[in-house]
Amino acid sequence: MAACTSEDPELFFPLPHARPQIRHAKAVCAACPVRLNCLHLALGHGLDHGIFGGFTAEERRGLVRHTSSAGTANKYLAARATSSCVAGRPRRPPRRR
């Protein structure tokens, strides 16, 4: 069921400066029905390379630092995994009026 099964696995292990490749991998993850399972797998096994569930290794480390309990982590991940930044588009701050 994973969207990445039809992609080259190398896509999900880009060099740190390969921004177009990272955006493409995140776009594949954004359309994936099992992206949260993938992300939980990467977090649970301490995978420190590659893109899993739409998150780079650095982003996953940030998730671990900012979430202290499993419940908080699940709520945060669910909100973040459905945000536009997962698809490689930066999230804009809200406009002030």
N, C-alpha and C positions, 0 to 999 in steps of 0.2 A: 504494500500500500504506500510505501514511502516514495515521494516524488524524486528522490535522488537516484533511484535504481536505474533510470535510463540515462543518467549523466556519467561523465568520466569521473572516477573517484578523485583524481588529481585536482579537480575543480574545488574541492572542499579542503584542500591543504595548500593554500596559496602562500607565497612569500609575503612578509608583512607589508611591503610597499605596493603590492599588486591590487590596487583599489578596484579596477574594473572587474577583476576576477572575484574579489570579495563581494562586490555588489551583485554579481551574477549568481553566486552561490547563495547569498541571502535571499534573492528573489525566488530561487528554486525552493528554499525552505519556507518562504512566506506562503507558498501555494500548497504546502504539504499537510495532509490530514493528521500526520503523526509527529509533528514537529515538537510538541511538548514532551512526548515519550522519548524522543531522541535527545532532547535537552536534559531531561532527568537522567537518562543513561550516562551522558557525558559527565554530568555533575556527580552522580553516584559512583562513578569509576575513576574520577579524578583525571579525565582526559585533558591534557594540557596542550594539545595541538589540534589544529583543524577547526572547521566550522560545523557545529552541531546544533540543530534546532534554530538556526538563524543567528547564532551567537559565535563570535570569535573566541579564542582562548582567553584573551584579555578581558572581553566583556563578561565571560563566565566567571573569571576571578572576581570581577566587580560585583557580580550577583552574590557570590558567596560572602564577600565582605559586608554587603548591605542588607543581607537577610539573616536574621538570627534563628528563627524557628521555622519548622517545616511548613506550618500554616501560612506564615508571612511570606515565605519563599514561594509557595504555590500561588498565592494571590498575585504577588509581584510578577512572577513568570507568566501567568495567564494574561495579565494586562500588557506586559511588555511584548510578549510573543505575538500579540495581535496588533501592535502599533505599526505605524508606517515605516519606522526606522528599520524594522527587520527586513523590509524589502529593499534596503539600501538607500532609502530617501531619508535625509536628516529631518528630524522632528523640529518644527518651528516653535519658538516660544509664543504664547498667546499675546495678541495685540492689546496694548493698553490704550484706553480712551480717556 
